[in-house]
Amino acid sequence: MKHQTLIIFDQLLRPLYVLLNLLKWGKKEPHINKNFIALKFFGIGSITRIVHVMDTIGIEKGQVTFITLHKNKAIIDLLNLNAVYIKTKHPLVLINSLLKVIFHIWNQKQTAILDMERTSNLSGLFRLIVGIGKSCNSFYFKPENKYKKGQLFVSMSDKPATQAIAEMFHRTYVHSDEYIDVPDSNKVFVNINAGNYCPERKFPLSEYAVLIKMLYDENPDWCFYLTGIKSELAFVSSFKDQLVKLGIPSNSILNIAGQHNLHSFISFLKEAKLFITNDSGPLHLAHLFNIKTVGIWGPTSPKLIGYQNSKKMLNLESELTCSPCFIHPKSPVAKYCQGDLTCFKAMGVKKMASDIIKFVEYQKIDASVV
């Protein structure tokens, strides 16, 4: 479902959420639990980022059960997580599935509810229903954390999502930058996709093609693997055509869109010298599995929903005052530039290519001193 459609649907639920929230009762003081139920209905990238935070702050996977849509089963299995699924194939199936999930949560003792859906009214309603008699933690976009009526509201205002997620568990996130072992390979994976939720995250194809051509000119031995899911095959094929027209030999570009499931994709990705990607689910997966990654950011920001620059992560972003414009789930994307996405154009492809090459070259220096 697209970003704008979700916003409209979610706004319709606002009055009901406000009413139920006023009726919410709870304990006077927050209770720190050892077991958690995480409500995360959408986004393999968001689920992956939560797991990264859990690993960093010392939360065992067995302590957390995810409540998520059945379509996320592949990422749940890949990351070896506990989950209870909501099935949506048919309205009756959905209702039956929701009832089973609600009774499952009600039967869990001494378990905190973590609403990870970033202030959605829909998830808020669900949290209020399943959280009767339980402590509940959720995000909101006000300056400071607040505890009220048995609910801990964790501020996401001008704060990295990694830190906010850690605070949901009553922990502190601390970034670490350890050496990673990069394969001696000529394989460079490229992701030009970003999903339907916020397609404005896609770096313009014409600029992306020039960037890859500049990288090829500096490293003609590199082989570029273009990734994507099956439904993105035609889009990725058109990008390969652009690269060939720019002068990159066809045998140096492989379109692997739709050829891998998540398990085989990660196995294949681990062979890469480098992964270049838009803000997307694969970016978070690459970071979790210690793949050397370049993230290209426009309306969104690595400072808020990504990761710091490190030996395994290079973030490319503009310094425009209007960027990022996608801060809140209901933010109007690219409104200031009227959809022109000047944040991408302002970065300059030549500088981007130079920064990427330096990032790759640094790994050789780094490896020589380990």
N, C-alpha and C positions, 0 to 999 in steps of 0.2 A: 504494500500500500504506500502511495506517495506521501511525502511530508505534509503537503497542504490538506490532503484528504484526512489524514490523521488528526490534524489540528482542528478541523471543523467538527469531526466526530467527537473529539475529546471535549471541546467547548460545550457541546450539548449536554454533557454529563456533569458540568460544573455545579449547577444548583443542587443536584442530588448529593454530590460529594460534600458540599458545604453543610447541608442539613445533617448528614450522618456524622460528620466530623464534630458538629456541635453537641451531638448526643454521646460522643465517645467518652468513656470513663476509663480511668487507669490508676496506676500506683503513683504515689507522690514522688518517689525517687527512682531513677533508672536502675534496672537490674542487669548486671553483666552476665550473659549466658555463655555456655560452652558450645551449644548447638544452635544452628541457624537454619532458617528457611529463606532462601533468596528468591524474590519475585523478579524474574527477568524474562519477559515474553519475547522481546525482539532483539536481533543483532548478534551475529557470531563474534563480531569484534568486541562488543561490550562484554559478552560472557568471557571471552579470552582475557580481556583486561582485568576483570574481577579475579580470574584465576592467577594471573601474574601478581596481583596485589596480595592474594592469599599466600602464595609461595613466599613472597618477600617478607610478610609480617608474621609468618609462622602459624597460619591457620591450616589445619589438616583438611584434605578434601572430604574425609569422612564426617567432619563436623557440619558440613553444609549440604542441604538438599535444595536443588534448584526447581522452582515451579516455572515451566516454560512451555512454549508451543511445541507440538510434536515435530514440526518441521526442523527444529533445532537438534534433533536426536543425533545427527551425524557429528556435530561439534561436541555434544555431551559425551558421546562414546569416545571420540578422539582424545578428549582431555580426561577421560576416566572419572567422570563426575556422577554423583547421585542425583537423580531427577525424577520428578513426577510430571507427566505430560498432560497438556490440555489439547484435545483433538478438536479440529474445526471443520471437518469434511461436510457436516450436515448440522442444521440447527439442533436436532434432537441429540445427535452425538455430542455436540458442544455442551448442551445443558447437562447431559449425563456425566460428561467428563468433568465439568466444573463442580458438580455436586460431590463426585468422588474425591476431587482435590480438596474441597472445603472440609469434608469429614476427615480426610487424612491429616490435614493440618490441625484440626481441632483435637485429634487424638494424640498429638505430640505434646509431651510434657516438658516444661522448663526449656522452651525453645523460643528464640527471638525471631520476629519477622523482619526481614530486611527488604524494603521496597526499593529496588534498583532501577526503576523505570523513569527516573528524573522528572518527578512532579506531574506525571500523567494523572488526570482525574480518574481514568478507567482503573489504573493500578491502585490509586488511592481508595476507590470504592472497594476493590477486592481486598486491599490490606485491612480496611476497617471491618469487613465481614469476617475474614479469617483470623483477625487479630484480637477477637473478643477474649479478654482475660489474659492476653499475652503482651509482652513489651514489643513495641514496634519502632523501627528506625526507618527514616525515609529522607530523601533529598528535598531541599527547597532552595530558592534563589533569593535569600535575604542575607545581610552581612554576617550574622553570627549564628552559631549553633543554638538551638533552643530545646528545652524539654517541657512538654505540656501534655497533660492527660495521658500519661503512659506512653507517649511517643517522643522519640528523639528525632528532631529535625536537623539534619546535617547540611550546613551551608555549602552551596556550590558556587557562590559568588566570588569570582576572581580567585579561584582555587583549583589546582590540578585535580582531575577526577581520581587519580591514583590516591591522593591524600584523602579526599572525601570518602572514597570506598573504605580506606583503612579506618577512618573515624566511625564508620558504620559498625565496625567490629571492635570499637573502643581501642584502637591501636594507632600507631604513627608510622607513616610510610617514609622510608629512607632509601634514596636512590643509591645504587652501587654500580660501579663501572669496572667490571673485571675483563681480563683478556679473553677473547673468544678465538677458537681455532677455526680459521677460514680455509676451506678446501683449496688446493692448488688446481684451479679449474678455470676454463675459459667461458663457463656458462653464466650468462647474465639474464635473470628473469625480469620480465617487465609486465606490470599490471596497469592497464589503461582504464579499468572499470571502477565503479564506486557504488553499485547498487541503486535501487529505485527510490530509496527513502530521501536522499538528498543528492540528486545527480549533479548539482552544481559543484560538487567536490572533484569532478573530473577535470584534469588539466587539459586544455584545448588540444585536440589531436594534431593540428598543424604545428603547434609549438613542441609538442611531445615528439613528433617525428624528427624535427630539426635537432632536438636534444639528443636523440638516439644516434642520429647521423654524426653529430660532433663527437660522441663517445666512440663510435666505430672508427672515425678518421684517426683518432689518437690510439686506438687499440684494434687494428684490423683482424686480430686473431680471436676477438670476442665473438661468441655466438649468442644471439638474443632469442630467448624463449618467451613467446607472448602467451600469457595465461588468461584464464577466464572460465566461466561455467558454460554449459552447452548452449544456453539461450543467448550467450554473448559471442558465439562463433562468427556470425556474419560481421559484427562490429569489429572484432579483432582482425578478421580477414581484410577488411577495408584499410585497417591501419598498416598491415603488412604491405599492401599494395602501395601505400604512400611511401613507406621506407624503401621499397624497391625502386620507385620513381626517383627518389633522392640519390640513388646510386649504391645502396647497400646490396651486395649479392644475395640472391634469393636463398642460397644454401647456408647463409649466415643468419637467417631468420626462420624460426620454427613456430608455427601456430599450434599450440597444444591446448587451446580452449576446448573444454568439454571432454578431455581425454582422461581426467583424473578425478577420483573422489578425494575427500579431505585427507584420508590416510596416505594414499599414494602421492598426493600433491606435496605433503610435508616431506615425505621421504625423498622425492625428487628435488624439492627446494633445498634440502640440506646439501645437495651437490653444488650449489651455486656459489660463485665468487661474490655475487651481489644481487640484491633484489631491489628494483625500483618500482614504486607504487604510489598511487593516490592514497588519500585517507580512506581506508576501507578495512573490511574484516581481515583480508590477508596480511595487511600491515601488522595488526596485533598478533596474528599467528606467527609471523616471521620473528617478531620481537620476542615472543614467549619461547620459541625454539632456537634462539640465539643465531639467527640468520643475519648476516650483515645487510642492513637495509637503508635505503634512501626513501624518505617520505616527502611527497610533494603536497604542500598545504595551501589552500586558498581561503574559502569562506570559514573554514574551521582552523583550529590552532593546536599545535602539539603541546603548548603550555597548559592548555585546559584539558584536552581529551587524549593526548598522546604521551610521549616519553621524552626525557631530556636527551640532548645530543650526547653521544657516548662513543665508545670504540665500535659498537655494533649499530648505532643509529645516527643518521645525518638527516636533520630536518631542513627542508628548503621552504622558506616562506618570505613574504614581502614585509616591509616595514610601514605599510600604509596605515593611517590613523583609523580607517574604516574597517580594517581587517584585524581580527576575525569578525564577521557579522553574524555568524551562526554560533550564538553563545547559549541561548536558552532553547529548549525543544520547540518553542513557539516563535522563535526569532524569524522575521521576514528575511529570507536569504537574498543577498545581492540587491537589496532595495536601493541602497545609496548610489550604486553604479548602474542602476536600471538593467541589471542582468548582464552587464558587459564583463564582469569578473576581472576588473582591473588589477586585483590582487595577484592573479596569475601573470598577467602581462608585465607587471612592474618588476618581477624577479629577474628577467633577462636570461635568455636561454644560454648565452655564452658564459655568464658567470655561474649558472647552475652546472654546466658541463665541467667547468674548471673546479668547482667545489667537489663534485663527485669524483673526479680523477684524483684530487688530493686526498680525499677520504679513502679511496682504494689504495693509493700509494702508501698512506700512513700505516696500513695493516702490514706491509712488508717491513717497515721500520720497527713497528711494534713487535712483530714476530721474532725479529733478529735479536731482541734483548730479553726474550723470555727464556 
